[in-house]
Amino acid sequence: MICLTGDIHHRSLRTNDQRYIADPRDSEVKIAARFARLAEQHGLKMTLYVTGKTLAEEWDDVRPILESPRVEIGGHTYAGLPQRPLTKLWYRLRGIHPPSHAGRHGSRRSQRRDIRRTIDIIHRKTGRPVVAWRSHGLVRDEHTYGLLAECGIRLISDEIRARDFFPRRTPEGLLSHPMNVLPDHDHLYHAHRDEAFVRAAQARGYGADEFGCESYTIDRWTKLVVDQIVRIEQQGGVATVLMHPICQFLADEFRTAEKLLETFARYPTVWASELLDFAKERSW
């Protein structure tokens, strides 16, 4: 089975990818809405992790996503862990694109407040409980999982584990389903992430995870994803796929993504929350 996921960020976060949207009338949220419609047309379920500020600042554009019967919403922090201006300046003075997020949550108290604000605005705007979470940038510390559990979160998907085909319980009681299929952002040529950028990042030691530090064209990335899903399916596991709508759009305006969604339609897809029931049945 496939757990198809994606992440959505508010326009005011001004991520690196957002700067490459050519049409000033367009936005990451509008792009995500188009991607969600494509997934819905293929009958796919999808869990989208959304920052709280997306709902606060771009409600009219994000509302169609939230109202889709095929989309489940998870938390993705409230403000997206924005970088401080001085940190951005430090990177730019060295000729480096600043990361789109900070590397730390801050204090335990501020992290709890961020989690609570995210859950509250999603529930207030949609009427739905929030049980799934993925931190922006996969940033976490020793407090994160405990705080999430205290706030009612039951699932976490913020690890990249190429060899973990089944969800597992964390010591805090969360059900973790790591991304076990090649993620797109750090492994896909798009926007500023061209060959020169990737070579420079590799030289600095940036970008390595359990899938390595290589990036690929959209065609090659897609083939690797399909091969990995087939292998996980053969083992009876859960293939957790991360497809950022904005990355897929900037790569080739969804042309290859739509073909991949057609392939996904051959398999059962599940929302992250449905893994809780499967965990009971299969003793994960």
N, C-alpha and C positions, 0 to 999 in steps of 0.2 A: 504494500500500500504506500501511497505517497502523501506526505503532509507538505503541501505547497504553501510557502510563506513569502512575505515581502515586508519591506519597511517603508514608512512614509514620514517625511519631515516637513515642518512648516517653512513657508517662504522666508520669513524673517531670520531664520537660522543661517541663511546664505551659505549653504554647503558648496563645496567645490563643484559638484555635479550640477547644481542649480545654475551656476554661472554660465553653463554651456547650453542652456535652453535658448534657442535662437529667437523665438517669437516672444516679445515682451508680454503679450497677452496670455501666454501659456504659463504653466506652473507645475511643480512636482505633483501637487495634489490633483490637478486636472489630468496629468499624464497617468497617474495611478488609477483614476476613474476609468480612463479608456482601457487600461490594462485589465482592470476588474471586469469590465464588460466582455472583453475577449475571453477571459477565463470562464465567465458565466455562460457565454455562447457555447463553450465546449463542455458544459455541464460539470465543471470542476469546482470543488470546494477550496477555499483559500483562507488562510489566517494572515491578516495584515496587522503589523505592529505599528501603532501610530503615536506620535508625540501628542501630549496634551494640548500644546499650543496650536496644533493643527486644528483642533476642534474649536479652540477659543478665538482664533484669528481668521480661519477660512471655512467657516461652517457651511456656507452655501455651496462651496465646491466639494467639500468632503462628505456632505450629507448623502449624495447618491451612492457612495461607496458603503456607508454605514447601513443604508437601507437595503442593500442587495441581499437576497435570501441565500446567496452562496458564499457570503463573506462573514468571517468571524473577526472581531477586533481584539487585539491584545495591547498591552501597555508598552511604550517605548521611551520612557521617561517623560517628564513634562516639558522641559525646555530644550532637551537634546544635548545637555552638557556643553554649552557654548564655550569656545575658547575666549580667554581674556585678550583684549586688544594688544597688550604688551607681548603676549605669547605669539600672537599672529605676526607682530612686527619682528620678533626674534627670528622666526622662520624665514620671513621674506628678505630680511637683510642677508640671509645665507643662501638666497636663491632657491628656497624650498617652498612648495605649496604647503601651507599649514594644514594639518589634519582638520577635518570638519567637526571635531569634538574634542573635549578635554580628556585627559587620561585618568581622571579621578572624579569621584562623586562629591568629595568634600566631607564634612562631618557626618557622623551617624544621624544626628538630628536633622540636618538639611536633606540627607538622602531619604529619610523616612517621610519628610514633608513632600518631597518630590514625588515619591511613589503614591502617597495619599492623594495629592492634587490630581495626578494622572487618572487614578481609579475614579475619583469623584466626578471629574468632568465627563469622562466616558459614560459613566452610569447616569449622570444627570441628563446628558444629551441623547442617549440611546435607550435608557431604561434597562440596559443589559448589565449583568454582573461581569466583572473582568477577572478572569482566572489564569490568563496566559501572559507571559512577559518576555521581552527581550530588550536589554539595555542598548541604547545607541552606542555603536562602536564596540559592543560586547564588553563594556567596562563594568567591572564588579570588584568588590573588595570583601574583607572578612565579615562585613555586616550585611551584605546585600541579600543573600538567600534567607537569612533569619528575618530580616525586615519584610521581605516579600511575603513570607509565610504568615507573619503577624498580621499583615494587611489583607490576607485572604487570597493571595495568588497561590495557584496550585501547580502550575506548569512553568518551566523555564526552558528557553532555547537560546543560550548564549555561549555555547562552546562549539568548536569545530573539531570533530572527531572522525577521521576518515575510516576508522575500523570498528566503530561502535554502531551496530545495526539495530540495536534495541534500546528503548528508553530504560532509564534506571532511576532509582530513588536517591536523592541527596540526603545527607544526615539531617537536614532541616525538614525533610518530608516532602519536598517538591519532587515532581516527576520531571526529570530532565530528558529532553529528546534533542540531542545535539545535531547540528548541521553535519551530515555525513555524506553529502554530495557536494562536489566542487562549488563553492559560493561564487556569485558573479563579481561583486565589486572589486575585490583585490586580485582577481584572476581573469579579468575581462578587459581587453583594450576598449576604451571608450573615453569620451571627454578628454581630460588632460592626461589620462593614463595611456600614453602611447609608448612605443618601444624605448625612446630616450628616457622618459620618466621612469619606466620600470627598471631600466639598467641602473639609473642613478639611485633609485630606492634600494635596489639589491646591494649596491656598493655600500650603502649606509647600514645595511643589515635590517632594513624594514620590509615587512610584507610576508615573512615566512610563517606558515601554519602547517598543519599535518598534511596538507596537500602540496607543500613546497612553497616556492616563491615565484613561480612562473605565471605569466599572463598569456592569454590566448585570443585569437580572433573569435568572433562570435560563432562562426561555423565549427571551429575546433572545440571551443568550450561546450557547445551543444552536444557534439558527439561524445565527449568525455562524460557529460552529465547522463546521457542516455545509457552509456555502458555501465556506469556506476549504479544507476537505478535497476537495471536488469540484474546485476550481481546481488544487490540487496533483496530484490524480489525473490530470487532463487533461494535465498537463505530464510525467507519468511519474515524479513525485518521491516522496519519503517524507514522509508527514504525521506528525510527532511530536506527539502530543497529551498534555498534562498534565491529568489529572483527579485531584485529591486526594480520596480517598474521604471524608474528614471534611468537606470543603467541599461535596461533592455531597449528603451526608447533611444537613448543617445548612441547606442551601438549601431542600430540600423532601423530605427523607427518601428520596432516590433515585427519586422518581416520574418526574422528567424524565430523570435519568441512565439509567434503564432503557430509555426510548424511544430515547435516543441510542445506547446499546449495540446495540439492534436495528438501527439504521442502520449502525453500524460493521460488523455481521455481513454486510453486502452486499459488503464489500471484504476482500481478503486482509490479515491482520494478522501482524506479525512481532515476535519478541523483539528487543531491542536487539542482542544478540550475533549474530543472523542477518545483520545489516547488514554484518558483516565479510566474509561470503561474497559478498553482493551487491556489495560494494565491489571484490572481485577480478574479478567477472564484468563489471562495468560501468565499471571504471577510475575509480572515485570517488577 
